[in-house]
Every structure is written in C-alpha cells, then in structure tokens.
Amino acid sequence: MASEELAQKLQRRLLLEESGPAGEGQPGGGGEEEERVEGGEEERSCLTANADSELSAKLSRRQDINEGAAPARQAKVFNPYTEFKEFSRRQVKDMERLFRLYDSGRDGYIDLMELKLMMEKLGAPQTHLGLKNMIKEVDEDFDGKLSFREFLLIFHKAAAGELEEDSGLMTLAKLSEIDVSIEGVKGAKNFFEAKVQALSSASKFEAEIKAEQDERKREEEERRHRRAAFRELKSAFSQ
C-alpha cells in the first residue's frame, strides 16, 4: 500500500515538472496573463517541494525499517477479557489456542495462506476470493491478515447475529467447536437488566479466575508430592 502511494506521488511530480509554465510563448495576454503564469509556477513549485519533502521522509523511514534502525512504535494494549466481555475466559482461551494453532508463522497474525489451510482443515475449503472476503469483513487495519483481536471479532459477530448464515466466517465460527451462542450479546433492554448482566458477568469472571487459581494450586501440590516421593525413593536406593 505504501509502494502504491509513493508511485502515485512520483507520477504526480513528474507530471508537474513536464507540464512547464502554461501560456509561455503565446502573444498577447498582457500583465494578467503573466501574473497567472507566475502564480501557476509558484503553485507547482510549492507542490513539488511538498512532494519532495514527503517522499524523502517516507523513503527515509522505509530505509530505517529495512536497516532495523527505525524507532519502535508503541502498540495499543489489547485485553480480550475486558473488550469482549460477552465471552468467558475459557472461551477466549479456546479461541486463542485455535488462533495459535493456525498461526504457523508465529508472527501474531493469520494471513491468507494460513486461513486457507485452516478452512481446509475444518473441512470447508474456500476460493481465493472467498478467503480475501473473509479477511476483509473483519480487517480493521486493512493489512490483509487477521490479528487475534480481528479473529475474536469473527466470533463476536457470529454471536451477535451479524454474519450471513452461508458466509465463510460463519462457517469458521460453527466448525471451530467453540460455543458462542451467548444470550444478551446484542445488549440489555433497560438499565436494570444491564445492571444484572454486569453483576452476573463480574461474578462469573471472578469465579473463573478463582477456579484457575485453585487448579494451579492443585497442580503445584501434586508436583510437590511427586518430588517428595522421588526424593524418598532416591534416598532408599542410596542407602
């Protein structure tokens, strides 16, 4: 996309330089014609200078990126649990596992070829155009691939009934074996219902966190027992 923009600016600059001063060499016209010509030349000169400056900055930035010298840009922090509150922690984790499974490049994105493989594995192969349309429907930054947030948008739209029944994204959501049939996704009818849903959601979220903590404690306790048993066994053999 950046290359196309640079090409357009270069083409515009060449046209400005090749057009020359309008009306040069024509008889008559007097002072007004000369003023228009001078004004046109000044405008073209200003446009050319601006284009040169902008192109220089873009080319310099591109060179720095290629050489690894470009300063890192701060990425917006994304928290799936707070942004997609309609899903439980377990559902988000299931979606994350599915996303990582098909992110074969380990770059944090599912590109067109990885999506192609994903749909084939799910038993619903898509055409090249169909895959591009799937990405386009949730591609908020127009980079031609799916981030994890955009991947979650698929299930958000599926749960909210915003996808066509025969669309590729709906097929993906159905075949992924992640239950997204959540009641109340489209919003509460009134303030009291919204308050109840908020409290219920908060309680459920806390309960899930506590369950995960208890599970980790149980696993750690089991590991301690296994280590103690191993030490006793090792001590018995060393005697």
Accessible surface in RSA format (square Angstrom, percent):
REM  Atomic radii and reference values for relative SASA: ProtOr
REM  Chains: A
REM  Algorithm: Lee & Richards
REM  Probe-radius: 1.40
REM  Slices: 20
REM RES _ NUM      All-atoms   Total-Side   Main-Chain    Non-polar    All polar
REM                ABS   REL    ABS   REL    ABS   REL    ABS   REL    ABS   REL
RES MET A   1   166.20  86.1 124.33  82.3  41.87  99.7  87.24  74.2  78.95 104.6
RES ALA A   2    48.26  44.4  40.64  62.7   7.62  17.3  43.50  61.3   4.76  12.6
RES SER A   3    85.92  72.6  78.16 104.3   7.76  17.9  40.41  86.1  45.51  63.8
RES GLU A   4   119.75  68.7 114.66  86.7   5.09  12.1  41.47  80.2  78.28  63.9
RES GLU A   5    67.34  38.7  65.19  49.3   2.15   5.1  23.85  46.1  43.49  35.5
RES LEU A   6    27.39  15.3  27.39  19.6   0.00   0.0  27.39  19.2   0.00   0.0
RES ALA A   7    57.89  53.2  49.13  75.8   8.76  19.9  53.24  75.0   4.66  12.3
RES GLN A   8   121.15  67.7 114.44  83.6   6.71  16.0  38.06  81.0  83.09  63.0
RES LYS A   9    30.10  14.7  28.82  17.7   1.28   3.0   7.72   7.0  22.37  23.8
RES LEU A  10    83.27  46.4  83.01  59.4   0.26   0.7  83.01  58.3   0.26   0.7
RES GLN A  11   112.44  62.9 110.24  80.6   2.20   5.2  28.11  59.8  84.32  64.0
RES ARG A  12   106.80  44.8 104.80  53.4   2.00   4.8  50.09  68.5  56.71  34.4
RES ARG A  13    75.72  31.8  75.70  38.6   0.02   0.0   4.51   6.2  71.21  43.2
RES LEU A  14    98.95  55.1  98.95  70.8   0.00   0.0  98.95  69.5   0.00   0.0
RES LEU A  15   109.00  60.7 105.07  75.2   3.93   9.9 105.56  74.1   3.44   9.3
RES LEU A  16    35.07  19.5  29.35  21.0   5.72  14.4  30.04  21.1   5.03  13.5
RES GLU A  17    93.07  53.4  61.79  46.7  31.28  74.5  36.03  69.7  57.04  46.6
RES GLU A  18   132.75  76.2  98.67  74.6  34.08  81.2  45.72  88.4  87.04  71.1
RES SER A  19    74.72  63.1  36.84  49.2  37.89  87.3  47.96 102.1  26.76  37.5
RES GLY A  20    25.50  31.4   0.00   N/A  25.50  31.4  23.81  65.3   1.69   3.8
RES PRO A  21    45.14  32.9  35.46  32.3   9.69  35.2  35.46  29.3   9.69  60.2
RES ALA A  22    68.28  62.8  58.49  90.3   9.79  22.3  67.60  95.2   0.68   1.8
RES GLY A  23    24.54  30.3   0.00   N/A  24.54  30.3   5.70  15.6  18.84  42.2
RES GLU A  24   131.53  75.5 101.02  76.4  30.52  72.7  41.96  81.2  89.57  73.1
RES GLY A  25    79.94  98.6   0.00   N/A  79.94  98.6  42.56 116.8  37.38  83.7
RES GLN A  26   122.99  68.8 104.32  76.2  18.67  44.5  30.13  64.1  92.87  70.4
RES PRO A  27   133.36  97.2 103.32  94.2  30.04 109.2 115.51  95.4  17.85 110.9
RES GLY A  28    66.83  82.4   0.00   N/A  66.83  82.4  40.27 110.5  26.56  59.5
RES GLY A  29    51.82  63.9   0.00   N/A  51.82  63.9  24.90  68.3  26.92  60.3
RES GLY A  30    48.16  59.4   0.00   N/A  48.16  59.4  41.29 113.3   6.87  15.4
RES GLY A  31    46.51  57.4   0.00   N/A  46.51  57.4  31.08  85.3  15.44  34.6
RES GLU A  32   127.09  73.0 123.56  93.5   3.53   8.4  44.13  85.4  82.96  67.7
RES GLU A  33    44.28  25.4  44.28  33.5   0.00   0.0  16.55  32.0  27.73  22.6
RES GLU A  34   111.20  63.8 108.51  82.1   2.69   6.4  35.14  68.0  76.06  62.1
RES GLU A  35   120.91  69.4 112.16  84.9   8.74  20.8  36.74  71.1  84.16  68.7
RES ARG A  36   148.94  62.5 132.37  67.5  16.57  39.4  76.48 104.5  72.46  43.9
RES VAL A  37    27.41  18.0  23.69  21.4   3.72   9.0  27.32  23.7   0.09   0.2
RES GLU A  38   100.10  57.5  99.25  75.1   0.86   2.0  29.97  58.0  70.14  57.3
RES GLY A  39    35.13  43.3   0.00   N/A  35.13  43.3  29.50  80.9   5.63  12.6
RES GLY A  40    20.95  25.8   0.00   N/A  20.95  25.8  18.72  51.4   2.23   5.0
RES GLU A  41    71.04  40.8  65.66  49.7   5.38  12.8  24.62  47.6  46.42  37.9
RES GLU A  42   124.00  71.2 115.62  87.5   8.38  20.0  44.92  86.9  79.08  64.6
RES GLU A  43   110.42  63.4 102.99  77.9   7.43  17.7  35.83  69.3  74.59  60.9
RES ARG A  44    48.84  20.5  48.60  24.8   0.25   0.6  19.31  26.4  29.53  17.9
RES SER A  45    72.18  61.0  61.36  81.9  10.82  24.9  31.33  66.7  40.85  57.2
RES CYS A  46    71.57  54.1  64.66  72.1   6.91  16.2  23.65  59.9  47.92  51.7
RES LEU A  47    69.61  38.8  68.74  49.2   0.87   2.2  68.75  48.3   0.86   2.3
RES THR A  48    25.93  18.4  25.93  26.3   0.00   0.0  20.76  27.9   5.17   7.8
RES ALA A  49    57.58  52.9  47.45  73.2  10.12  23.0  52.97  74.6   4.61  12.2
RES ASN A  50    85.32  58.8  81.22  78.5   4.10   9.9  24.60  59.2  60.73  58.7
RES ALA A  51     1.13   1.0   0.47   0.7   0.66   1.5   0.96   1.4   0.17   0.5
RES ASP A  52    50.74  35.5  45.51  45.3   5.23  12.4  25.92  61.0  24.82  24.8
RES SER A  53    74.84  63.2  63.90  85.3  10.94  25.2  33.87  72.1  40.97  57.4
RES GLU A  54    69.67  40.0  62.51  47.3   7.16  17.1  29.84  57.7  39.83  32.5
RES LEU A  55     7.00   3.9   7.00   5.0   0.00   0.0   7.00   4.9   0.00   0.0
RES SER A  56    68.30  57.7  60.10  80.2   8.21  18.9  28.61  60.9  39.70  55.6
RES ALA A  57    64.22  59.0  49.81  76.9  14.41  32.8  58.97  83.0   5.25  13.9
RES LYS A  58    70.59  34.4  63.50  39.0   7.09  16.9  27.60  24.8  43.00  45.8
RES LEU A  59    97.76  54.4  93.49  66.9   4.26  10.7  93.80  65.9   3.96  10.7
RES SER A  60    57.45  48.5  52.36  69.9   5.09  11.7  26.72  56.9  30.72  43.0
RES ARG A  61    64.58  27.1  61.32  31.3   3.26   7.8  44.64  61.0  19.94  12.1
RES ARG A  62   109.08  45.8 108.57  55.3   0.51   1.2  36.85  50.4  72.23  43.8
RES GLN A  63   102.41  57.3  99.09  72.4   3.32   7.9  24.67  52.5  77.74  59.0
RES ASP A  64    48.79  34.2  48.79  48.6   0.00   0.0   1.27   3.0  47.53  47.4
RES ILE A  65    73.98  42.1  59.02  44.0  14.97  36.1  61.00  43.9  12.98  35.2
RES ASN A  66   112.30  77.4  74.59  72.1  37.71  90.8  28.71  69.1  83.60  80.8
RES GLU A  67   118.56  68.1  81.41  61.6  37.15  88.5  41.93  81.1  76.64  62.6
RES GLY A  68    68.01  83.9   0.00   N/A  68.01  83.9  34.67  95.1  33.34  74.7
RES ALA A  69    69.40  63.8  39.36  60.7  30.04  68.3  48.95  68.9  20.45  54.2
RES ALA A  70    27.38  25.2   7.78  12.0  19.60  44.6   7.78  11.0  19.60  51.9
RES PRO A  71   100.53  73.3  86.71  79.0  13.82  50.2  98.13  81.0   2.40  14.9
RES ALA A  72    99.45  91.4  64.21  99.1  35.25  80.2  74.12 104.4  25.33  67.1
RES ARG A  73   183.87  77.2 155.99  79.5  27.87  66.4  67.27  91.9 116.60  70.7
RES GLN A  74   176.18  98.5 145.35 106.2  30.82  73.4  63.26 134.7 112.92  85.6
RES ALA A  75    89.87  82.6  62.94  97.1  26.93  61.3  71.05 100.1  18.82  49.9
RES LYS A  76   196.32  95.8 165.13 101.3  31.19  74.3 116.92 105.2  79.40  84.6
RES VAL A  77   136.80  90.0 112.51 101.9  24.29  58.5 117.81 102.4  18.99  51.5
RES PHE A  78    63.08  31.6  37.59  23.3  25.49  66.3  40.05  24.3  23.03  65.9
RES ASN A  79    66.23  45.7  60.24  58.2   6.00  14.4  18.25  43.9  47.99  46.4
RES PRO A  80    21.28  15.5  21.28  19.4   0.00   0.0  21.28  17.6   0.00   0.0
RES TYR A  81    46.20  21.6  37.47  21.3   8.73  22.7  31.62  23.8  14.58  18.0
RES THR A  82    77.06  54.8  68.53  69.5   8.53  20.3  57.36  77.0  19.71  29.8
RES GLU A  83    78.91  45.3  49.29  37.3  29.62  70.5  35.72  69.1  43.19  35.3
RES PHE A  84     5.93   3.0   5.93   3.7   0.00   0.0   5.93   3.6   0.00   0.0
RES LYS A  85   142.35  69.4 126.87  77.8  15.49  36.9  71.63  64.5  70.73  75.3
RES GLU A  86    41.71  23.9  21.79  16.5  19.92  47.4  22.35  43.2  19.37  15.8
RES PHE A  87    11.13   5.6   0.00   0.0  11.13  29.0   0.99   0.6  10.14  29.0
RES SER A  88    18.17  15.4   9.10  12.1   9.07  20.9  10.72  22.8   7.45  10.4
RES ARG A  89    35.68  15.0  35.08  17.9   0.60   1.4   0.89   1.2  34.79  21.1
RES ARG A  90   169.14  71.0 166.07  84.7   3.06   7.3  53.93  73.7 115.21  69.8
RES GLN A  91    26.05  14.6  26.05  19.0   0.00   0.0  14.84  31.6  11.21   8.5
RES VAL A  92     0.46   0.3   0.46   0.4   0.00   0.0   0.46   0.4   0.00   0.0
RES LYS A  93    68.38  33.4  67.55  41.4   0.83   2.0  29.61  26.7  38.77  41.3
RES ASP A  94    45.24  31.7  40.89  40.7   4.35  10.3   9.66  22.7  35.58  35.5
RES MET A  95     0.00   0.0   0.00   0.0   0.00   0.0   0.00   0.0   0.00   0.0
RES GLU A  96    46.55  26.7  46.55  35.2   0.00   0.0   7.48  14.5  39.07  31.9
RES ARG A  97   139.62  58.6 132.35  67.5   7.28  17.3  73.73 100.8  65.89  39.9
RES LEU A  98    22.59  12.6  18.90  13.5   3.68   9.3  22.00  15.4   0.59   1.6
RES PHE A  99     8.99   4.5   8.99   5.6   0.00   0.0   8.99   5.5   0.00   0.0
RES ARG A 100   148.44  62.3 147.02  74.9   1.42   3.4  46.20  63.1 102.23  62.0
RES LEU A 101   119.68  66.7  97.18  69.5  22.50  56.6 103.66  72.8  16.03  43.1
RES TYR A 102    24.22  11.3  20.95  11.9   3.26   8.5   9.59   7.2  14.62  18.0
RES ASP A 103     7.55   5.3   7.55   7.5   0.00   0.0   0.22   0.5   7.33   7.3
RES SER A 104    75.19  63.5  49.70  66.3  25.49  58.7  38.40  81.8  36.79  51.5
RES GLY A 105    51.20  63.1   0.00   N/A  51.20  63.1  29.49  80.9  21.71  48.6
RES ARG A 106   172.72  72.5 142.00  72.4  30.72  73.2  70.92  96.9 101.81  61.7
RES ASP A 107    83.48  58.5  57.57  57.3  25.92  61.3  40.41  95.1  43.07  43.0
RES GLY A 108    37.83  46.7   0.00   N/A  37.83  46.7  28.59  78.5   9.24  20.7
RES TYR A 109    68.67  32.1  68.40  38.9   0.27   0.7  23.91  18.0  44.76  55.2
RES ILE A 110     0.05   0.0   0.05   0.0   0.00   0.0   0.05   0.0   0.00   0.0
RES ASP A 111    57.62  40.4  57.46  57.2   0.15   0.4  21.51  50.6  36.11  36.0
RES LEU A 112    33.50  18.7  32.50  23.3   0.99   2.5  32.50  22.8   0.99   2.7
RES MET A 113   124.31  64.4 119.59  79.1   4.73  11.3 101.59  86.4  22.72  30.1
RES GLU A 114    16.31   9.4  14.46  10.9   1.84   4.4   9.48  18.3   6.83   5.6
RES LEU A 115     0.31   0.2   0.31   0.2   0.00   0.0   0.31   0.2   0.00   0.0
RES LYS A 116    75.12  36.6  74.52  45.7   0.60   1.4  44.11  39.7  31.01  33.0
RES LEU A 117    80.27  44.7  79.42  56.8   0.85   2.1  80.16  56.3   0.11   0.3
RES MET A 118     0.10   0.1   0.10   0.1   0.00   0.0   0.00   0.0   0.10   0.1
RES MET A 119     0.00   0.0   0.00   0.0   0.00   0.0   0.00   0.0   0.00   0.0
RES GLU A 120    75.75  43.5  57.67  43.6  18.08  43.0  22.70  43.9  53.05  43.3
RES LYS A 121   141.54  69.1 107.47  65.9  34.07  81.1  54.58  49.1  86.96  92.6
RES LEU A 122    35.53  19.8  18.51  13.2  17.02  42.8  22.61  15.9  12.93  34.8
RES GLY A 123    60.81  75.0   0.00   N/A  60.81  75.0  30.56  83.9  30.25  67.8
RES ALA A 124    16.84  15.5  10.73  16.6   6.11  13.9  16.84  23.7   0.00   0.0
RES PRO A 125    92.58  67.5  73.55  67.0  19.03  69.2  73.55  60.7  19.03 118.3
RES GLN A 126    53.84  30.1  33.92  24.8  19.93  47.4   5.69  12.1  48.15  36.5
RES THR A 127    99.32  70.6  88.65  89.9  10.67  25.4  87.47 117.5  11.85  17.9
RES HIS A 128   117.56  64.3 108.12  75.1   9.45  24.2  80.12  82.6  37.44  43.6
RES LEU A 129   121.14  67.5 119.06  85.2   2.08   5.2 119.32  83.8   1.81   4.9
RES GLY A 130    18.74  23.1   0.00   N/A  18.74  23.1  17.17  47.1   1.57   3.5
RES LEU A 131     0.97   0.5   0.97   0.7   0.00   0.0   0.97   0.7   0.00   0.0
RES LYS A 132   104.77  51.1  99.01  60.8   5.76  13.7  46.59  41.9  58.18  62.0
RES ASN A 133    77.06  53.1  72.43  70.0   4.63  11.1  24.82  59.7  52.23  50.5
RES MET A 134     6.74   3.5   5.00   3.3   1.74   4.1   6.58   5.6   0.16   0.2
RES ILE A 135     6.81   3.9   6.81   5.1   0.00   0.0   6.81   4.9   0.00   0.0
RES LYS A 136   161.45  78.8 144.88  88.9  16.57  39.5  91.04  81.9  70.41  75.0
RES GLU A 137    82.01  47.1  56.28  42.6  25.72  61.2  32.06  62.0  49.95  40.8
RES VAL A 138     3.35   2.2   0.00   0.0   3.35   8.1   3.35   2.9   0.00   0.0
RES ASP A 139    12.88   9.0   7.67   7.6   5.21  12.3   1.98   4.7  10.90  10.9
RES GLU A 140    98.94  56.8  76.05  57.5  22.88  54.5  41.51  80.3  57.43  46.9
RES ASP A 141    82.65  57.9  57.17  56.9  25.48  60.2  42.19  99.3  40.47  40.4
RES PHE A 142   152.24  76.2 137.19  85.0  15.05  39.2 139.53  84.6  12.71  36.4
RES ASP A 143    58.57  41.0  27.36  27.2  31.21  73.8  34.60  81.4  23.97  23.9
RES GLY A 144    43.68  53.9   0.00   N/A  43.68  53.9  30.42  83.5  13.26  29.7
RES LYS A 145    61.95  30.2  61.95  38.0   0.00   0.0  21.08  19.0  40.87  43.5
RES LEU A 146     0.04   0.0   0.04   0.0   0.00   0.0   0.04   0.0   0.00   0.0
RES SER A 147    25.12  21.2  25.12  33.5   0.00   0.0  20.04  42.7   5.07   7.1
RES PHE A 148    34.52  17.3  32.39  20.1   2.13   5.5  32.39  19.6   2.13   6.1
RES ARG A 149    69.61  29.2  68.64  35.0   0.98   2.3  30.99  42.4  38.62  23.4
RES GLU A 150     5.29   3.0   5.29   4.0   0.00   0.0   2.53   4.9   2.76   2.3
RES PHE A 151     0.24   0.1   0.24   0.1   0.00   0.0   0.24   0.1   0.00   0.0
RES LEU A 152     0.00   0.0   0.00   0.0   0.00   0.0   0.00   0.0   0.00   0.0
RES LEU A 153    18.59  10.4  18.59  13.3   0.00   0.0  18.59  13.1   0.00   0.0
RES ILE A 154     0.00   0.0   0.00   0.0   0.00   0.0   0.00   0.0   0.00   0.0
RES PHE A 155     0.00   0.0   0.00   0.0   0.00   0.0   0.00   0.0   0.00   0.0
RES HIS A 156    53.18  29.1  53.18  37.0   0.00   0.0  32.61  33.6  20.57  23.9
RES LYS A 157    47.84  23.3  47.84  29.4   0.00   0.0   8.92   8.0  38.93  41.5
RES ALA A 158    14.43  13.3   1.95   3.0  12.47  28.4   1.95   2.8  12.47  33.0
RES ALA A 159    19.98  18.4   0.00   0.0  19.98  45.4   2.93   4.1  17.05  45.2
RES ALA A 160     6.95   6.4   4.57   7.1   2.38   5.4   4.57   6.4   2.38   6.3
RES GLY A 161    52.95  65.3   0.00   N/A  52.95  65.3  23.66  64.9  29.29  65.6
RES GLU A 162    98.51  56.6  68.76  52.0  29.75  70.8  36.73  71.0  61.79  50.4
RES LEU A 163    13.61   7.6   0.00   0.0  13.61  34.2   1.77   1.2  11.84  31.9
RES GLU A 164   125.50  72.1 120.85  91.4   4.65  11.1  43.68  84.5  81.82  66.8
RES GLU A 165   115.76  66.5 103.14  78.0  12.62  30.0  63.57 123.0  52.20  42.6
RES ASP A 166   131.98  92.5  99.91  99.4  32.08  75.9  46.58 109.6  85.40  85.2
RES SER A 167    22.58  19.1  13.73  18.3   8.86  20.4  22.58  48.1   0.00   0.0
RES GLY A 168    13.77  17.0   0.00   N/A  13.77  17.0   2.37   6.5  11.40  25.5
RES LEU A 169     1.11   0.6   0.84   0.6   0.27   0.7   0.84   0.6   0.27   0.7
RES MET A 170    18.95   9.8  18.95  12.5   0.00   0.0  12.29  10.4   6.66   8.8
RES THR A 171    35.67  25.4  33.00  33.5   2.67   6.4  18.40  24.7  17.27  26.1
RES LEU A 172     0.00   0.0   0.00   0.0   0.00   0.0   0.00   0.0   0.00   0.0
RES ALA A 173     4.57   4.2   1.49   2.3   3.07   7.0   1.75   2.5   2.82   7.5
RES LYS A 174   121.02  59.0  91.46  56.1  29.55  70.4  73.88  66.5  47.14  50.2
RES LEU A 175    71.38  39.8  60.23  43.1  11.15  28.0  62.84  44.1   8.54  23.0
RES SER A 176    12.00  10.1   0.00   0.0  12.00  27.6   0.99   2.1  11.00  15.4
RES GLU A 177   167.92  96.4 127.69  96.6  40.23  95.8  54.99 106.4 112.92  92.2
RES ILE A 178    17.28   9.8   7.23   5.4  10.05  24.2  10.53   7.6   6.75  18.3
RES ASP A 179    96.96  67.9  82.98  82.6  13.99  33.1  42.66 100.4  54.30  54.2
RES VAL A 180    18.91  12.4  16.97  15.4   1.94   4.7  16.97  14.7   1.94   5.3
RES SER A 181    89.43  75.6  61.96  82.7  27.46  63.3  57.54 122.5  31.88  44.7
RES ILE A 182    52.40  29.8  38.98  29.0  13.42  32.3  40.73  29.3  11.66  31.6
RES GLU A 183   167.30  96.0 145.25 109.9  22.05  52.5  67.23 130.0 100.07  81.7
RES GLY A 184    36.95  45.6   0.00   N/A  36.95  45.6  17.25  47.3  19.70  44.1
RES VAL A 185    28.50  18.8   2.60   2.4  25.89  62.4   5.43   4.7  23.06  62.6
RES LYS A 186   168.11  82.0 127.91  78.5  40.21  95.7  85.33  76.8  82.78  88.2
RES GLY A 187    46.69  57.6   0.00   N/A  46.69  57.6  30.20  82.9  16.49  36.9
RES ALA A 188    37.32  34.3   5.10   7.9  32.22  73.3   5.10   7.2  32.22  85.3
RES LYS A 189   186.91  91.2 148.87  91.3  38.05  90.6  99.36  89.4  87.55  93.3
RES ASN A 190    83.43  57.5  69.49  67.2  13.94  33.6  38.99  93.8  44.44  43.0
RES PHE A 191   140.98  70.5 129.65  80.3  11.32  29.5 134.78  81.7   6.19  17.7
RES PHE A 192   155.00  77.5 154.68  95.8   0.31   0.8 155.00  94.0   0.00   0.0
RES GLU A 193    57.72  33.1  51.80  39.2   5.91  14.1  29.47  57.0  28.25  23.1
RES ALA A 194    43.85  40.3  38.47  59.4   5.38  12.2  40.01  56.3   3.85  10.2
RES LYS A 195   111.43  54.4 108.43  66.5   3.00   7.1  54.91  49.4  56.52  60.2
RES VAL A 196    98.00  64.5  96.77  87.6   1.22   2.9  97.57  84.8   0.43   1.2
RES GLN A 197    64.81  36.2  59.37  43.4   5.44  13.0  35.89  76.4  28.92  21.9
RES ALA A 198    57.41  52.8  44.16  68.1  13.25  30.1  52.87  74.4   4.54  12.0
RES LEU A 199   109.43  60.9 108.43  77.6   0.99   2.5 108.93  76.5   0.50   1.3
RES SER A 200    65.48  55.3  55.28  73.8  10.20  23.5  27.04  57.6  38.44  53.8
RES SER A 201    45.68  38.6  38.55  51.4   7.14  16.4  29.75  63.3  15.94  22.3
RES ALA A 202    48.65  44.7  40.60  62.7   8.05  18.3  48.03  67.6   0.62   1.7
RES SER A 203    68.21  57.6  62.26  83.1   5.95  13.7  34.51  73.5  33.70  47.2
RES LYS A 204   118.48  57.8 112.26  68.9   6.22  14.8  70.99  63.9  47.49  50.6
RES PHE A 205    71.47  35.8  69.55  43.1   1.91   5.0  71.44  43.3   0.03   0.1
RES GLU A 206   116.25  66.7 110.42  83.5   5.83  13.9  39.19  75.8  77.06  62.9
RES ALA A 207    60.12  55.3  47.86  73.9  12.26  27.9  55.33  77.9   4.80  12.7
RES GLU A 208    35.47  20.4  31.99  24.2   3.47   8.3  27.00  52.2   8.47   6.9
RES ILE A 209    54.30  30.9  54.29  40.4   0.01   0.0  54.29  39.1   0.01   0.0
RES LYS A 210   126.03  61.5 125.38  76.9   0.64   1.5  94.28  84.9  31.75  33.8
RES ALA A 211    58.63  53.9  48.09  74.2  10.54  24.0  53.78  75.7   4.85  12.8
RES GLU A 212    39.50  22.7  35.27  26.7   4.23  10.1  27.91  54.0  11.59   9.5
RES GLN A 213    80.71  45.1  79.26  57.9   1.45   3.4  12.83  27.3  67.88  51.5
RES ASP A 214    64.22  45.0  58.58  58.3   5.64  13.3  28.63  67.4  35.59  35.5
RES GLU A 215    74.41  42.7  71.84  54.4   2.57   6.1  36.04  69.7  38.37  31.3
RES ARG A 216   134.45  56.5 131.88  67.2   2.57   6.1  66.17  90.4  68.28  41.4
RES LYS A 217   144.15  70.3 136.45  83.7   7.69  18.3  88.20  79.4  55.95  59.6
RES ARG A 218   117.36  49.3 110.58  56.4   6.78  16.1  69.49  95.0  47.87  29.0
RES GLU A 219    67.15  38.6  66.21  50.1   0.94   2.2  15.84  30.6  51.31  41.9
RES GLU A 220    59.13  33.9  59.13  44.7   0.00   0.0  27.49  53.2  31.64  25.8
RES GLU A 221    69.17  39.7  69.17  52.3   0.00   0.0  33.32  64.4  35.85  29.3
RES GLU A 222    70.39  40.4  68.52  51.8   1.87   4.5  28.08  54.3  42.30  34.5
RES ARG A 223    95.76  40.2  94.99  48.4   0.77   1.8  35.22  48.1  60.53  36.7
RES ARG A 224   113.61  47.7 109.88  56.0   3.73   8.9  50.33  68.8  63.28  38.4
RES HIS A 225   115.06  62.9 110.11  76.5   4.95  12.7  76.67  79.0  38.38  44.7
RES ARG A 226   143.67  60.3 134.82  68.7   8.85  21.1  75.21 102.8  68.46  41.5
RES ARG A 227   108.44  45.5 104.91  53.5   3.52   8.4  58.21  79.5  50.23  30.4
RES ALA A 228    36.32  33.4  34.88  53.8   1.44   3.3  35.85  50.5   0.47   1.3
RES ALA A 229    58.20  53.5  50.21  77.5   7.99  18.2  53.31  75.1   4.89  13.0
RES PHE A 230   129.47  64.8 125.18  77.5   4.30  11.2 129.10  78.3   0.37   1.1
RES ARG A 231   145.95  61.3 141.52  72.1   4.43  10.5  67.91  92.8  78.04  47.3
RES GLU A 232   126.06  72.4 116.54  88.2   9.53  22.7  45.96  88.9  80.10  65.4
RES LEU A 233   102.55  57.1  98.53  70.5   4.02  10.1 102.15  71.7   0.40   1.1
RES LYS A 234   136.64  66.7 129.43  79.4   7.21  17.2  79.58  71.6  57.06  60.8
RES SER A 235    53.66  45.3  48.62  64.9   5.04  11.6  29.04  61.8  24.62  34.5
RES ALA A 236    64.38  59.2  44.51  68.7  19.87  45.2  48.52  68.3  15.86  42.0
RES PHE A 237   163.99  82.0 135.08  83.7  28.91  75.2 139.33  84.5  24.66  70.6
RES SER A 238    91.94  77.7  50.86  67.9  41.08  94.6  48.06 102.4  43.87  61.5
RES GLN A 239   180.91 101.2 114.72  83.8  66.18 157.6  73.90 157.3 107.01  81.2
END  Absolute sums over single chains surface
CHAIN  1 A    17229.0      14192.7       3036.3       9636.9       7592.1
END  Absolute sums over all chains
TOTAL         17229.0      14192.7       3036.3       9636.9       7592.1
